Amino acid sequence: MLNIKHEDLVKLSNKLINAGYNVRRHCCEYYVGDFEKFICIIAVFSWWKEIHVYKVTKEPLPENIIKILKELAEKYNLKLIIKNFKSEQH
């Protein structure tokens, strides 16, 4: 199991905030928005050595979010996986 330093998880949140996003963090999950809508949900799975990003808008994921995530992924040799979030419609 890979241990990611707590400071780096806090830095991830702070970098997203400094880039102009609204961030709500719970442990290793980040809910990211632009103050009008959610953009994505980020889950850092250190035990799988992966970062999963679930995009919740139709627009492309902003490049600055990708850049911030790549920095963490490269530091810890994590795989960055970006997916579209699909909700079932009833």
Secondary structure by P-SEA (a helix, b strand, c coil): cccccaaaaaaaaaaaaaabbbbbbcccbbbbbccccccbbbbbcccccbbbbbbcccccccaaaaaaaaaaaaaabbbbbbbbbbbbcc
